[in-house]
Amino acid sequence: MKVITKQFTREILASTSFVLLALVALFAFFDLINQLDDVGKHFGLSDAFVFTALSLPARIYEVMPIAVLLASVYTMSRWASNSEFTVLRVAGLSPVSLAASLLVPGLLVVLFTYGMGELVSPPATRYAQELRVTLEKGGAVSARGYTSGVWIRDATTDEEGRKVDRYLNVKYISAQDRNVTGAWRFFEFNENGHLMRLIRSESAEYRDGGWVLHDAVAVVYPTVDVKNNAPMTERIEVRPAEEFFVKSSIGPDILSVMTSKPENMSMRDLDRYVAHLEKNNQQTEQYEIAFWTKVFYPLATLVMLALSMPFAYMNARSGGMAIKIFLGVMIGIVFYALNNIFSYLGAVNTWSPIAVAITPTAGMLFAAAVAMYLVERR
C-alpha cells in the first residue's frame, strides 16, 4: 500500500505542477495583454512584466483546485487505460484504500494552497497595487470603489473620555508609507446623535496610537436644545491649529483594508476588519463570506481528488482520454462558477457566510459520492 501511495503522490504532484504551469502561464499572458494600453503612458514594458509576476501567486491560489482536478483525472484515466488500476482492484484495492492513498498528495497541495493564499498572495498583490499607483498617481492609494476617498465609522472616546461616534473621510493613503494619509475630514457626534464638531486637515500621520492632523481646522458646534425655542446665544467656533491629535481605534491596517478587495486579503486581515465592523454595528456579510471562503477553498482540492476517483473505474471503452479531460474541465468550470454565484447571492440575501462558503465544495463532494456509487454498482 505504501508503494501505491508513493506512486500516486509522485504522479499526481508532477501532473499538477504541469497543469498549474500551463494554466498560470495562460492567465499571465492575458494579464500582460490587458496592460499593454498603459505601457508608454504610465509605466514601461518592464513594469508590466513586474505587475504580471506579482499577480502570479493570486492566480496560483485561484486555479489550484482546477489544476488538481485535471491532473488527477489524467492520472486516474491513464492508470485505467493501461489496466494498471484493474490489477490493483483485483489485488484488493477498495475505494476507501484509494481515497486514503490520494489523501497524501491532497494534504500536501492543501498546505501549499493555504501558504499561497495567506503568506504570499496578499503581500504580493498589495505591493503590486502600491507600485502601480506610485507610477500612475504619484503614490496616492484611494479607497476601492470610492472617488471621494475612504469613508469609515469609528465609535470611540474623545480627549475628555466621552463616548463619541465619528464618521471619517480620508482622501487617500500613501503607497510608500501606510502611516501617512492625505486630507482628513470627520464629523463627531455625541451619544444623543448631536453634531459636536467637524475637523478638517490637509494631511495626517499615525503616531503613538492616534493620528496627528496637520494644518487642522476644528469647527465646534453648540449644543442645540430642540425643546427650547429661545434664540441661541452660543455661536459656532472655528479653531485653527498647526497640529491636532486624534485618538482613534482606526489605524493604518484598517484603512489599508479599504483599498483591497476582500478576496485579495488574508484571513487575519479579514478577521480583524470584521471585528472592527461588528464593534461599529456595521454590515459584515461580504467580509465574513470572504473569510470563510478562504477557510474552505484550499480544502476543495481534496474534493477534486475525490471527483477524479470515478475516472479510474472507467475502462478505455467508456471514453477516450480527451473526453475525460474535457469532463474534468467542465467540472472545474462549474465549481468555479458556483463559488462566485454563491458569494454574490450570499452577500445580497444575507445568507449564512459559512453555508455560502461551504455549499459549492459540499455539492461537489456529494457529486463525487454519487459518481463512485454508480461506478461501483456497475
Contacts in CASP RR format, 6 or more apart in sequence:
PFRMAT RR
TARGET T0000
AUTHOR 0000-0000-0000
METHOD contacts of the structure
MODEL  1
MKVITKQFTREILASTSFVLLALVALFAFFDLINQLDDVGKHFGLSDAFV
FTALSLPARIYEVMPIAVLLASVYTMSRWASNSEFTVLRVAGLSPVSLAA
SLLVPGLLVVLFTYGMGELVSPPATRYAQELRVTLEKGGAVSARGYTSGV
WIRDATTDEEGRKVDRYLNVKYISAQDRNVTGAWRFFEFNENGHLMRLIR
SESAEYRDGGWVLHDAVAVVYPTVDVKNNAPMTERIEVRPAEEFFVKSSI
GPDILSVMTSKPENMSMRDLDRYVAHLEKNNQQTEQYEIAFWTKVFYPLA
TLVMLALSMPFAYMNARSGGMAIKIFLGVMIGIVFYALNNIFSYLGAVNT
WSPIAVAITPTAGMLFAAAVAMYLVERR
1 97 0 8 1.000
1 101 0 8 1.000
4 88 0 8 1.000
4 93 0 8 1.000
4 101 0 8 1.000
5 100 0 8 1.000
5 101 0 8 1.000
5 104 0 8 1.000
8 75 0 8 1.000
8 101 0 8 1.000
8 102 0 8 1.000
8 104 0 8 1.000
8 105 0 8 1.000
9 101 0 8 1.000
9 104 0 8 1.000
9 105 0 8 1.000
9 108 0 8 1.000
11 75 0 8 1.000
12 68 0 8 1.000
12 71 0 8 1.000
12 72 0 8 1.000
12 75 0 8 1.000
12 102 0 8 1.000
12 105 0 8 1.000
12 106 0 8 1.000
12 305 0 8 1.000
13 105 0 8 1.000
13 108 0 8 1.000
13 109 0 8 1.000
15 70 0 8 1.000
15 71 0 8 1.000
15 72 0 8 1.000
15 74 0 8 1.000
15 75 0 8 1.000
16 67 0 8 1.000
16 68 0 8 1.000
16 71 0 8 1.000
16 72 0 8 1.000
16 105 0 8 1.000
16 109 0 8 1.000
18 71 0 8 1.000
19 67 0 8 1.000
19 70 0 8 1.000
19 71 0 8 1.000
19 74 0 8 1.000
20 60 0 8 1.000
20 63 0 8 1.000
20 64 0 8 1.000
20 67 0 8 1.000
20 71 0 8 1.000
23 59 0 8 1.000
23 63 0 8 1.000
23 66 0 8 1.000
23 67 0 8 1.000
24 56 0 8 1.000
24 59 0 8 1.000
24 60 0 8 1.000
24 63 0 8 1.000
27 59 0 8 1.000
27 63 0 8 1.000
28 52 0 8 1.000
28 55 0 8 1.000
28 56 0 8 1.000
28 59 0 8 1.000
31 51 0 8 1.000
31 52 0 8 1.000
31 55 0 8 1.000
31 59 0 8 1.000
32 48 0 8 1.000
32 49 0 8 1.000
32 52 0 8 1.000
35 48 0 8 1.000
35 51 0 8 1.000
35 52 0 8 1.000
36 48 0 8 1.000
38 48 0 8 1.000
38 136 0 8 1.000
39 45 0 8 1.000
39 47 0 8 1.000
39 48 0 8 1.000
42 135 0 8 1.000
42 136 0 8 1.000
43 132 0 8 1.000
43 135 0 8 1.000
43 136 0 8 1.000
47 131 0 8 1.000
47 135 0 8 1.000
50 128 0 8 1.000
50 131 0 8 1.000
51 128 0 8 1.000
51 131 0 8 1.000
51 132 0 8 1.000
54 124 0 8 1.000
54 125 0 8 1.000
54 127 0 8 1.000
54 128 0 8 1.000
54 131 0 8 1.000
55 124 0 8 1.000
55 125 0 8 1.000
55 128 0 8 1.000
56 124 0 8 1.000
57 116 0 8 1.000
57 117 0 8 1.000
57 120 0 8 1.000
57 121 0 8 1.000
57 124 0 8 1.000
57 125 0 8 1.000
58 117 0 8 1.000
58 121 0 8 1.000
58 124 0 8 1.000
58 125 0 8 1.000
58 264 0 8 1.000
60 116 0 8 1.000
60 121 0 8 1.000
61 113 0 8 1.000
61 116 0 8 1.000
61 117 0 8 1.000
61 121 0 8 1.000
61 297 0 8 1.000
64 109 0 8 1.000
64 112 0 8 1.000
64 113 0 8 1.000
64 116 0 8 1.000
64 298 0 8 1.000
64 301 0 8 1.000
65 113 0 8 1.000
65 297 0 8 1.000
65 300 0 8 1.000
65 301 0 8 1.000
65 303 0 8 1.000
65 304 0 8 1.000
65 332 0 8 1.000
65 335 0 8 1.000
66 304 0 8 1.000
66 332 0 8 1.000
66 335 0 8 1.000
66 336 0 8 1.000
68 106 0 8 1.000
68 109 0 8 1.000
68 301 0 8 1.000
68 304 0 8 1.000
68 305 0 8 1.000
69 304 0 8 1.000
69 305 0 8 1.000
69 307 0 8 1.000
69 308 0 8 1.000
69 328 0 8 1.000
69 331 0 8 1.000
69 332 0 8 1.000
69 335 0 8 1.000
70 325 0 8 1.000
70 328 0 8 1.000
70 329 0 8 1.000
72 102 0 8 1.000
72 304 0 8 1.000
72 305 0 8 1.000
72 307 0 8 1.000
72 308 0 8 1.000
73 307 0 8 1.000
73 308 0 8 1.000
73 311 0 8 1.000
73 324 0 8 1.000
73 325 0 8 1.000
73 327 0 8 1.000
73 328 0 8 1.000
74 321 0 8 1.000
74 324 0 8 1.000
74 325 0 8 1.000
75 308 0 8 1.000
76 85 0 8 1.000
76 308 0 8 1.000
76 309 0 8 1.000
76 311 0 8 1.000
76 312 0 8 1.000
77 311 0 8 1.000
77 312 0 8 1.000
77 314 0 8 1.000
77 320 0 8 1.000
77 321 0 8 1.000
77 324 0 8 1.000
77 325 0 8 1.000
78 321 0 8 1.000
79 85 0 8 1.000
79 88 0 8 1.000
79 312 0 8 1.000
80 86 0 8 1.000
80 311 0 8 1.000
80 312 0 8 1.000
80 313 0 8 1.000
80 314 0 8 1.000
80 315 0 8 1.000
80 316 0 8 1.000
81 315 0 8 1.000
81 316 0 8 1.000
81 320 0 8 1.000
81 321 0 8 1.000
85 93 0 8 1.000
85 312 0 8 1.000
85 313 0 8 1.000
86 315 0 8 1.000
95 309 0 8 1.000
95 372 0 8 1.000
95 376 0 8 1.000
98 309 0 8 1.000
98 312 0 8 1.000
99 306 0 8 1.000
99 309 0 8 1.000
102 305 0 8 1.000
102 306 0 8 1.000
102 308 0 8 1.000
102 309 0 8 1.000
103 302 0 8 1.000
103 305 0 8 1.000
105 305 0 8 1.000
106 301 0 8 1.000
106 302 0 8 1.000
106 305 0 8 1.000
107 302 0 8 1.000
109 301 0 8 1.000
110 298 0 8 1.000
110 299 0 8 1.000
110 301 0 8 1.000
110 302 0 8 1.000
113 297 0 8 1.000
113 298 0 8 1.000
113 301 0 8 1.000
114 298 0 8 1.000
117 266 0 8 1.000
117 294 0 8 1.000
117 298 0 8 1.000
118 266 0 8 1.000
118 267 0 8 1.000
118 268 0 8 1.000
118 294 0 8 1.000
119 266 0 8 1.000
121 264 0 8 1.000
122 260 0 8 1.000
122 264 0 8 1.000
122 265 0 8 1.000
122 266 0 8 1.000
122 269 0 8 1.000
125 260 0 8 1.000
125 264 0 8 1.000
126 256 0 8 1.000
126 260 0 8 1.000
126 264 0 8 1.000
129 141 0 8 1.000
129 175 0 8 1.000
129 259 0 8 1.000
129 260 0 8 1.000
130 139 0 8 1.000
130 141 0 8 1.000
130 175 0 8 1.000
130 176 0 8 1.000
131 175 0 8 1.000
133 139 0 8 1.000
133 140 0 8 1.000
133 141 0 8 1.000
133 175 0 8 1.000
134 175 0 8 1.000
134 176 0 8 1.000
138 175 0 8 1.000
139 174 0 8 1.000
139 175 0 8 1.000
139 176 0 8 1.000
140 171 0 8 1.000
140 172 0 8 1.000
140 173 0 8 1.000
140 174 0 8 1.000
140 175 0 8 1.000
140 182 0 8 1.000
141 172 0 8 1.000
141 173 0 8 1.000
141 174 0 8 1.000
141 175 0 8 1.000
141 259 0 8 1.000
142 149 0 8 1.000
142 150 0 8 1.000
142 171 0 8 1.000
142 172 0 8 1.000
142 173 0 8 1.000
142 259 0 8 1.000
143 149 0 8 1.000
143 150 0 8 1.000
143 151 0 8 1.000
143 170 0 8 1.000
143 258 0 8 1.000
143 259 0 8 1.000
144 258 0 8 1.000
144 259 0 8 1.000
144 260 0 8 1.000
144 261 0 8 1.000
148 169 0 8 1.000
148 171 0 8 1.000
149 169 0 8 1.000
149 170 0 8 1.000
149 171 0 8 1.000
149 172 0 8 1.000
150 168 0 8 1.000
150 169 0 8 1.000
150 170 0 8 1.000
150 171 0 8 1.000
150 172 0 8 1.000
150 173 0 8 1.000
150 255 0 8 1.000
150 258 0 8 1.000
150 259 0 8 1.000
151 167 0 8 1.000
151 168 0 8 1.000
151 169 0 8 1.000
152 167 0 8 1.000
152 168 0 8 1.000
152 170 0 8 1.000
152 250 0 8 1.000
152 254 0 8 1.000
152 255 0 8 1.000
152 258 0 8 1.000
153 165 0 8 1.000
153 166 0 8 1.000
153 167 0 8 1.000
153 168 0 8 1.000
153 280 0 8 1.000
153 282 0 8 1.000
154 165 0 8 1.000
154 166 0 8 1.000
154 167 0 8 1.000
154 168 0 8 1.000
154 186 0 8 1.000
154 248 0 8 1.000
154 249 0 8 1.000
154 250 0 8 1.000
154 280 0 8 1.000
155 163 0 8 1.000
155 164 0 8 1.000
155 165 0 8 1.000
155 166 0 8 1.000
155 249 0 8 1.000
155 279 0 8 1.000
155 280 0 8 1.000
155 281 0 8 1.000
156 163 0 8 1.000
156 164 0 8 1.000
156 166 0 8 1.000
156 247 0 8 1.000
156 248 0 8 1.000
156 249 0 8 1.000
157 163 0 8 1.000
157 164 0 8 1.000
157 247 0 8 1.000
158 164 0 8 1.000
158 188 0 8 1.000
158 247 0 8 1.000
159 247 0 8 1.000
162 190 0 8 1.000
162 191 0 8 1.000
163 190 0 8 1.000
163 191 0 8 1.000
164 188 0 8 1.000
164 189 0 8 1.000
164 190 0 8 1.000
164 191 0 8 1.000
164 196 0 8 1.000
165 188 0 8 1.000
165 189 0 8 1.000
165 190 0 8 1.000
165 191 0 8 1.000
165 193 0 8 1.000
166 186 0 8 1.000
166 187 0 8 1.000
166 188 0 8 1.000
166 189 0 8 1.000
166 248 0 8 1.000
167 186 0 8 1.000
167 187 0 8 1.000
167 189 0 8 1.000
168 184 0 8 1.000
168 185 0 8 1.000
168 186 0 8 1.000
168 248 0 8 1.000
168 250 0 8 1.000
169 184 0 8 1.000
169 185 0 8 1.000
169 186 0 8 1.000
170 181 0 8 1.000
170 182 0 8 1.000
170 183 0 8 1.000
170 184 0 8 1.000
170 204 0 8 1.000
170 255 0 8 1.000
171 181 0 8 1.000
171 182 0 8 1.000
171 183 0 8 1.000
171 184 0 8 1.000
172 181 0 8 1.000
172 182 0 8 1.000
173 180 0 8 1.000
173 181 0 8 1.000
173 182 0 8 1.000
173 252 0 8 1.000
173 255 0 8 1.000
173 256 0 8 1.000
173 259 0 8 1.000
174 180 0 8 1.000
174 181 0 8 1.000
174 182 0 8 1.000
178 252 0 8 1.000
178 253 0 8 1.000
178 255 0 8 1.000
178 256 0 8 1.000
179 205 0 8 1.000
179 206 0 8 1.000
179 207 0 8 1.000
179 252 0 8 1.000
180 203 0 8 1.000
180 204 0 8 1.000
180 205 0 8 1.000
180 206 0 8 1.000
181 203 0 8 1.000
181 204 0 8 1.000
181 205 0 8 1.000
181 211 0 8 1.000
181 255 0 8 1.000
182 202 0 8 1.000
182 203 0 8 1.000
182 204 0 8 1.000
183 200 0 8 1.000
183 201 0 8 1.000
183 202 0 8 1.000
183 203 0 8 1.000
184 199 0 8 1.000
184 200 0 8 1.000
184 201 0 8 1.000
184 203 0 8 1.000
184 204 0 8 1.000
184 211 0 8 1.000
184 213 0 8 1.000
184 216 0 8 1.000
185 198 0 8 1.000
185 199 0 8 1.000
185 200 0 8 1.000
185 201 0 8 1.000
186 198 0 8 1.000
186 199 0 8 1.000
186 246 0 8 1.000
187 195 0 8 1.000
187 197 0 8 1.000
187 198 0 8 1.000
188 195 0 8 1.000
188 196 0 8 1.000
188 197 0 8 1.000
188 198 0 8 1.000
188 199 0 8 1.000
189 195 0 8 1.000
189 196 0 8 1.000
190 196 0 8 1.000
194 223 0 8 1.000
194 224 0 8 1.000
195 221 0 8 1.000
196 220 0 8 1.000
196 221 0 8 1.000
197 218 0 8 1.000
197 219 0 8 1.000
197 220 0 8 1.000
197 221 0 8 1.000
198 218 0 8 1.000
198 219 0 8 1.000
198 221 0 8 1.000
199 213 0 8 1.000
199 216 0 8 1.000
199 217 0 8 1.000
199 218 0 8 1.000
199 219 0 8 1.000
199 244 0 8 1.000
199 246 0 8 1.000
200 216 0 8 1.000
200 217 0 8 1.000
200 219 0 8 1.000
201 213 0 8 1.000
201 214 0 8 1.000
201 215 0 8 1.000
201 216 0 8 1.000
201 217 0 8 1.000
201 244 0 8 1.000
202 214 0 8 1.000
202 215 0 8 1.000
203 213 0 8 1.000
203 214 0 8 1.000
203 215 0 8 1.000
204 211 0 8 1.000
204 212 0 8 1.000
204 213 0 8 1.000
204 214 0 8 1.000
205 211 0 8 1.000
205 212 0 8 1.000
205 214 0 8 1.000
206 212 0 8 1.000
206 251 0 8 1.000
206 252 0 8 1.000
209 247 0 8 1.000
209 248 0 8 1.000
209 251 0 8 1.000
210 245 0 8 1.000
210 246 0 8 1.000
210 247 0 8 1.000
210 248 0 8 1.000
210 251 0 8 1.000
211 245 0 8 1.000
211 246 0 8 1.000
211 248 0 8 1.000
211 251 0 8 1.000
212 243 0 8 1.000
212 244 0 8 1.000
212 245 0 8 1.000
212 246 0 8 1.000
213 243 0 8 1.000
213 244 0 8 1.000
213 245 0 8 1.000
213 246 0 8 1.000
214 242 0 8 1.000
214 243 0 8 1.000
215 242 0 8 1.000
216 240 0 8 1.000
216 241 0 8 1.000
216 242 0 8 1.000
216 243 0 8 1.000
216 244 0 8 1.000
217 238 0 8 1.000
217 239 0 8 1.000
217 240 0 8 1.000
217 241 0 8 1.000
218 238 0 8 1.000
218 239 0 8 1.000
218 240 0 8 1.000
218 241 0 8 1.000
218 244 0 8 1.000
219 236 0 8 1.000
219 237 0 8 1.000
219 238 0 8 1.000
219 239 0 8 1.000
220 236 0 8 1.000
220 237 0 8 1.000
220 238 0 8 1.000
220 239 0 8 1.000
221 236 0 8 1.000
222 232 0 8 1.000
222 234 0 8 1.000
222 235 0 8 1.000
222 236 0 8 1.000
223 234 0 8 1.000
224 232 0 8 1.000
249 276 0 8 1.000
249 279 0 8 1.000
250 276 0 8 1.000
253 269 0 8 1.000
253 272 0 8 1.000
254 272 0 8 1.000
254 273 0 8 1.000
254 276 0 8 1.000
257 265 0 8 1.000
257 269 0 8 1.000
257 272 0 8 1.000
257 273 0 8 1.000
260 269 0 8 1.000
262 270 0 8 1.000
262 286 0 8 1.000
262 287 0 8 1.000
262 289 0 8 1.000
262 290 0 8 1.000
263 290 0 8 1.000
263 293 0 8 1.000
265 273 0 8 1.000
265 290 0 8 1.000
266 294 0 8 1.000
267 291 0 8 1.000
267 294 0 8 1.000
267 295 0 8 1.000
270 287 0 8 1.000
270 290 0 8 1.000
270 291 0 8 1.000
270 294 0 8 1.000
271 291 0 8 1.000
273 287 0 8 1.000
274 284 0 8 1.000
274 287 0 8 1.000
274 288 0 8 1.000
274 291 0 8 1.000
277 283 0 8 1.000
277 284 0 8 1.000
277 287 0 8 1.000
278 284 0 8 1.000
285 346 0 8 1.000
285 347 0 8 1.000
285 350 0 8 1.000
285 353 0 8 1.000
286 347 0 8 1.000
288 353 0 8 1.000
289 343 0 8 1.000
289 346 0 8 1.000
289 347 0 8 1.000
289 353 0 8 1.000
289 356 0 8 1.000
289 357 0 8 1.000
290 343 0 8 1.000
291 353 0 8 1.000
292 353 0 8 1.000
292 354 0 8 1.000
292 356 0 8 1.000
292 357 0 8 1.000
292 358 0 8 1.000
293 339 0 8 1.000
293 343 0 8 1.000
293 356 0 8 1.000
293 357 0 8 1.000
295 357 0 8 1.000
296 357 0 8 1.000
296 358 0 8 1.000
296 361 0 8 1.000
297 339 0 8 1.000
297 357 0 8 1.000
297 361 0 8 1.000
299 361 0 8 1.000
300 335 0 8 1.000
300 360 0 8 1.000
300 361 0 8 1.000
300 364 0 8 1.000
303 361 0 8 1.000
303 364 0 8 1.000
303 365 0 8 1.000
303 368 0 8 1.000
304 332 0 8 1.000
304 335 0 8 1.000
304 364 0 8 1.000
306 365 0 8 1.000
306 368 0 8 1.000
306 369 0 8 1.000
306 372 0 8 1.000
307 328 0 8 1.000
307 331 0 8 1.000
307 364 0 8 1.000
307 367 0 8 1.000
307 368 0 8 1.000
307 371 0 8 1.000
309 368 0 8 1.000
309 371 0 8 1.000
309 372 0 8 1.000
310 368 0 8 1.000
310 371 0 8 1.000
310 372 0 8 1.000
310 374 0 8 1.000
310 375 0 8 1.000
311 324 0 8 1.000
313 372 0 8 1.000
313 375 0 8 1.000
313 376 0 8 1.000
313 378 0 8 1.000
314 324 0 8 1.000
314 375 0 8 1.000
331 364 0 8 1.000
335 360 0 8 1.000
335 364 0 8 1.000
338 359 0 8 1.000
338 360 0 8 1.000
339 360 0 8 1.000
342 356 0 8 1.000
342 357 0 8 1.000
342 359 0 8 1.000
342 360 0 8 1.000
343 356 0 8 1.000
345 351 0 8 1.000
345 356 0 8 1.000
346 353 0 8 1.000
346 356 0 8 1.000
END
